[in-house]
Amino acid sequence: MRKWLLICPFLFILGGIPFFNQIEPTIFGLPFDLVWITSGVIFSSLILVILYHLDPRNKKEEKS
């Protein structure tokens, strides 16, 4: 189950670009597709942090 979370950022960035590839609206002066990719990078980082904390091997290292 946890490894399936790794496909979410991939689908978020690559799957969303064909639907959200547009200049308007702008958010903070940036085109929407650039904001979409930037939010995908942040989303990917959050998924990796979640997976790191869910991995039982990392909990053993913290106790040592």
N, C-alpha and C positions, 0 to 999 in steps of 0.2 A: 504493500500500500504506500509506504513512504517513498519508494523509488518512483512511483507514478507522479509524485509532486514535481519531479524534475522536468517533466514534459510540459507543465503549465507555462513556465516562462517562454519556452520555445513556441508554443501555440499562441501565446499572448502577443509576441512580437511579430512573428511571421504570419500568423493567421489573421491578425488584425490589420496589417498594412494594406491589403487590397480594399478593405472596407473603409478605412479611415485615411486614405492617401489624398489629402486635400490641404490647400493652403489656408482657407478660411474655415472656421474662426481662428483667430490668433489668441493665444493664452500667454499673458505676460510678454506680449510682443513677439512670441515665437510661433511659427506655423504649427498647426495641429499635429501633423505627422511627426515632427521633431519632439513635441511634447509626449506623443504616444510612445516613441522609442525610448525616451528618457524615463518615462514611468515604467516601461518594461524592464529597464536595467535595475531600477529601484525594487521592483517586484521580484526580479530574479535574486537580488541580494537577500531580500526578506525570506524567500523560500529556502535559500541555502542556510540561513541562520536557524530557521525552524528545523530543518533536517539535521543540522549539527546538534541541536539540543535534544532531538528525539533519538539519536543514535546511541545505543547502549554502550558501545565501545568508548565513546567520549566520557561517559559518566565514570567509568573505571579509572580513566586517566586523571580526572579531577580529584578523586579521593586519595590518590597516591601522593 
